[in-house]
Amino acid sequence: MMDIIFFQFKHSFIKKKNIKFFIAILFILFIFLFKIKHYFRDYDLNGGLKDYMIFSVGGWENPVLFTSLLEWSFFIFLILCMSINITNDFEKLYIITLNRIGSKLKSWIYICINELFFCILITILVYVSGLLIGGSFLGYNPNSTGYTRVFYKNLCDVNFSILLISEFINFFTGIYLLQIIIRGFSSIFHKINTFYVFVLIVCMFSGFLFIYSNIPKILCPIFYPSLFSLNLTSLYFNIFMNIVLTILFIILGYFLYLKIDVN
């Protein structure tokens, strides 16, 4: 069984579709880089890696434009597509596991752990890529800059290492929460591509309302992995809420999973 899992794991990561997803993710990370360097020049402010990590993987483009929402939505959607596409390759293993275990509860737990494992790998891959891109073009100076003091006052005094760790945990828990929501609700949709388009539209529309109408962040899934408008205290609370919502949607997802006929 472990040999099958390892082979499937290796095969999934080298599939052309997943490589294309990752290249597209890197492309958006470079777009973030070019945009923030442009802002450094426009506002005549020095900037650095801290600003780029908040701006890109942190999902807090400042100044905020409508294009910011589009870029962040597609960035998150590409990460989710890559992660879900990899875990979908294990669909047959889910069925084999269910047939061998004979319990949908244990099978759902297996699915959630599998999603967790791949989510960790992919978010590490994306996060490290962001660090390398930002560090290569902006240097690895961890200090706050003029841009930080103007546009990211809430996080200006936060130690860079603490910020990186907290940002990564927030990013990971947010992505995993979105995966669990999609995995749970996709089980009751027959036209899966239509479902993904529906999810993207809902996320973008709620993101628009969050930015321009100040609806609660809990109603805006696309910003679950984001630092948008947070300080360190609210960042910790956001991580806590991501974990609580993940547990709730794992429970809800199980009841939706019970409706699947695997035969």
C-alpha positions as CSV (number, residue, x, y, z in Angstrom):
1,M,0.0,0.0,0.0
2,M,2.8,2.4,0.9
3,D,4.5,1.7,-2.4
4,I,1.3,2.6,-4.3
5,I,1.0,5.9,-2.3
6,F,4.7,6.8,-2.9
7,F,4.4,6.1,-6.6
8,Q,1.2,8.2,-6.9
9,F,2.7,11.0,-4.9
10,K,5.7,11.2,-7.2
11,H,3.5,10.9,-10.3
12,S,1.2,13.7,-9.2
13,F,3.9,16.3,-8.6
14,I,5.5,15.8,-12.1
15,K,2.3,15.9,-14.0
16,K,2.2,18.5,-16.7
17,K,-0.9,20.2,-15.3
18,N,0.6,20.6,-11.9
19,I,3.8,22.0,-13.3
20,K,1.8,24.5,-15.3
21,F,-0.1,25.5,-12.1
22,F,3.2,26.1,-10.3
23,I,4.7,28.1,-13.2
24,A,1.5,30.3,-13.1
25,I,1.9,30.7,-9.3
26,L,5.5,31.8,-9.9
27,F,4.4,34.2,-12.6
28,I,1.9,35.9,-10.2
29,L,4.7,36.1,-7.5
30,F,6.8,38.0,-10.1
31,I,3.8,40.3,-10.9
32,F,3.7,41.1,-7.1
33,L,7.4,41.9,-7.2
34,F,7.2,44.2,-10.2
35,K,4.1,46.0,-8.7
36,I,5.7,46.7,-5.4
37,K,9.0,47.9,-6.9
38,H,6.9,50.2,-9.0
39,Y,5.2,51.5,-5.8
40,F,8.7,52.0,-4.2
41,R,9.6,54.3,-7.1
42,D,6.2,56.1,-7.3
43,Y,6.1,56.9,-3.6
44,D,9.8,57.5,-3.4
45,L,10.1,55.1,-0.5
46,N,12.7,52.5,0.2
47,G,11.4,48.9,0.5
48,G,12.5,45.5,1.2
49,L,11.8,41.8,1.7
50,K,9.4,42.4,4.6
51,D,7.2,44.6,2.4
52,Y,7.2,42.1,-0.4
53,M,6.2,39.1,1.8
54,I,3.3,41.1,3.3
55,F,2.3,42.4,-0.2
56,S,2.5,39.0,-2.0
57,V,2.1,35.8,0.1
58,G,0.5,38.0,2.8
59,G,-2.2,39.1,0.4
60,W,-2.1,42.7,1.5
61,E,-1.5,44.8,-1.5
62,N,-1.2,48.4,-0.4
63,P,-2.4,50.7,-1.9
64,V,-5.5,48.6,-2.6
65,L,-6.8,48.5,-6.1
66,F,-9.5,46.3,-7.7
67,T,-6.7,44.6,-9.6
68,S,-5.3,43.6,-6.2
69,L,-8.4,41.5,-5.5
70,L,-8.2,39.9,-9.0
71,E,-4.5,39.0,-8.6
72,W,-4.9,37.6,-5.0
73,S,-8.0,35.6,-6.0
74,F,-6.2,33.9,-9.0
75,F,-3.1,33.4,-6.8
76,I,-5.1,31.5,-4.2
77,F,-7.2,29.7,-6.8
78,L,-4.1,28.4,-8.6
79,I,-2.7,27.1,-5.3
80,L,-6.0,25.4,-4.5
81,C,-6.2,24.0,-8.1
82,M,-2.7,22.5,-7.8
83,S,-3.3,21.0,-4.3
84,I,-6.8,19.7,-5.2
85,N,-5.5,18.3,-8.5
86,I,-2.8,16.4,-6.7
87,T,-5.2,15.0,-4.0
88,N,-7.7,14.1,-6.7
89,D,-5.1,11.7,-8.1
90,F,-5.6,9.8,-4.8
91,E,-9.4,9.4,-5.4
92,K,-9.1,5.7,-6.2
93,L,-7.0,5.2,-3.1
94,Y,-9.8,6.9,-1.1
95,I,-12.3,4.3,-2.4
96,I,-9.8,1.4,-1.8
97,T,-9.3,2.7,1.7
98,L,-13.1,3.0,2.3
99,N,-13.6,-0.5,1.0
100,R,-10.8,-2.0,3.2
101,I,-11.7,0.0,6.3
102,G,-15.4,-0.3,5.9
103,S,-16.0,3.0,7.7
104,K,-16.8,6.3,6.1
105,L,-15.7,8.2,9.2
106,K,-12.2,6.6,9.1
107,S,-12.1,7.2,5.4
108,W,-13.0,10.9,5.7
109,I,-10.3,11.3,8.4
110,Y,-7.8,9.7,6.0
111,I,-8.9,12.2,3.3
112,C,-8.5,15.1,5.6
113,I,-5.0,14.0,6.7
114,N,-4.1,13.5,3.1
115,E,-5.3,17.0,2.3
116,L,-3.3,18.3,5.2
117,F,-0.1,16.6,4.1
118,F,-0.2,18.0,0.5
119,C,-1.4,21.4,1.8
120,I,1.7,21.6,4.0
121,L,4.0,20.7,1.1
122,I,2.5,23.1,-1.4
123,T,2.3,26.0,1.0
124,I,5.9,25.5,1.9
125,L,6.8,25.4,-1.8
126,V,4.9,28.6,-2.5
127,Y,6.2,30.4,0.6
128,V,9.8,29.5,0.0
129,S,9.5,30.6,-3.6
130,G,8.2,33.9,-2.5
131,L,11.1,34.3,-0.1
132,L,13.6,33.4,-2.8
133,I,12.1,35.8,-5.4
134,G,11.8,38.7,-2.9
135,G,15.3,38.1,-1.5
136,S,16.9,37.7,-4.9
137,F,15.6,41.1,-6.2
138,L,15.2,43.1,-3.0
139,G,17.9,41.7,-0.7
140,Y,17.5,39.8,2.5
141,N,17.4,42.8,4.9
142,P,14.7,41.9,7.5
143,N,14.2,45.4,8.8
144,S,11.2,47.6,8.4
145,T,11.5,50.3,5.7
146,G,10.0,53.6,4.7
147,Y,7.3,51.6,2.8
148,T,6.5,49.5,5.9
149,R,6.1,52.6,8.1
150,V,3.7,54.3,5.6
151,F,1.6,51.3,4.3
152,Y,2.0,48.6,6.9
153,K,2.0,50.5,10.2
154,N,0.2,47.7,12.0
155,L,3.2,45.3,11.3
156,C,6.0,47.8,11.3
157,D,7.4,47.0,14.8
158,V,6.9,43.2,14.5
159,N,10.1,41.2,14.4
160,F,10.7,39.8,10.9
161,S,11.2,36.2,12.1
162,I,8.0,36.3,14.1
163,L,6.1,37.8,11.2
164,L,7.3,35.2,8.8
165,I,6.4,32.3,11.1
166,S,3.0,33.8,11.9
167,E,2.3,34.7,8.3
168,F,3.1,31.2,7.1
169,I,0.9,29.6,9.7
170,N,-1.9,32.0,8.8
171,F,-1.4,31.3,5.1
172,F,-1.3,27.5,5.6
173,T,-4.3,27.4,7.9
174,G,-6.3,29.6,5.5
175,I,-5.4,27.4,2.4
176,Y,-6.2,24.2,4.3
177,L,-9.5,25.6,5.4
178,L,-10.4,26.5,1.8
179,Q,-9.4,23.0,0.7
180,I,-11.6,21.4,3.3
181,I,-14.6,23.6,2.3
182,I,-14.1,22.7,-1.3
183,R,-13.5,19.0,-0.7
184,G,-16.7,18.8,1.5
185,F,-19.1,20.7,-0.8
186,S,-17.7,19.2,-4.0
187,S,-18.9,15.8,-2.9
188,I,-22.5,16.9,-3.5
189,F,-21.9,18.6,-6.9
190,H,-22.0,16.4,-10.0
191,K,-20.5,19.1,-12.4
192,I,-17.3,19.7,-10.6
193,N,-15.9,22.4,-13.0
194,T,-19.1,24.4,-12.6
195,F,-18.6,24.1,-8.9
196,Y,-15.1,25.5,-9.1
197,V,-16.2,28.5,-11.2
198,F,-19.0,29.1,-8.7
199,V,-16.5,29.1,-5.8
200,L,-14.2,31.5,-7.6
201,I,-17.1,33.9,-8.3
202,V,-18.4,33.8,-4.7
203,C,-14.8,34.3,-3.3
204,M,-14.2,37.3,-5.6
205,F,-17.6,38.9,-4.9
206,S,-17.2,38.5,-1.1
207,G,-13.7,39.8,-1.4
208,F,-15.0,42.9,-3.2
209,L,-17.6,43.5,-0.4
210,F,-14.9,42.9,2.3
211,I,-12.6,45.6,0.8
212,Y,-15.2,48.2,-0.1
213,S,-18.2,47.5,2.2
214,N,-16.4,46.3,5.3
215,I,-18.3,43.0,5.7
216,P,-16.9,40.7,8.4
217,K,-13.8,38.8,7.3
218,I,-15.4,35.5,8.3
219,L,-17.8,35.9,5.3
220,C,-14.9,36.4,2.9
221,P,-13.1,33.0,2.3
222,I,-10.6,34.4,-0.2
223,F,-9.0,36.4,2.6
224,Y,-8.7,33.6,5.1
225,P,-5.0,33.1,4.2
226,S,-4.4,36.9,4.1
227,L,-2.8,39.5,6.4
228,F,-5.1,42.2,5.0
229,S,-5.5,45.0,7.6
230,L,-4.2,42.8,10.5
231,N,-1.9,43.6,13.3
232,L,0.0,40.9,15.2
233,T,-2.8,40.4,17.8
234,S,-5.5,40.2,15.1
235,L,-3.2,37.9,13.1
236,Y,-3.1,35.4,16.0
237,F,-6.9,35.6,16.3
238,N,-7.2,35.1,12.5
239,I,-5.1,31.9,12.8
240,F,-7.3,30.7,15.7
241,M,-10.5,31.3,13.7
242,N,-9.0,29.5,10.7
243,I,-8.4,26.5,12.9
244,V,-11.9,26.6,14.5
245,L,-13.6,27.0,11.1
246,T,-11.5,24.1,9.8
247,I,-12.7,21.8,12.6
248,L,-16.3,22.9,11.9
249,F,-16.1,22.3,8.2
250,I,-14.3,18.9,8.7
251,I,-17.4,17.9,10.8
252,L,-19.8,19.3,8.2
253,G,-17.8,17.7,5.4
254,Y,-18.1,14.3,7.0
255,F,-21.9,14.5,6.9
256,L,-21.7,15.6,3.2
257,Y,-19.3,12.8,2.6
258,L,-21.9,10.3,3.9
259,K,-24.0,11.1,0.9
260,I,-21.4,9.8,-1.5
261,D,-22.0,6.4,-3.1
262,V,-18.6,4.9,-3.8
263,N,-19.9,1.7,-5.5
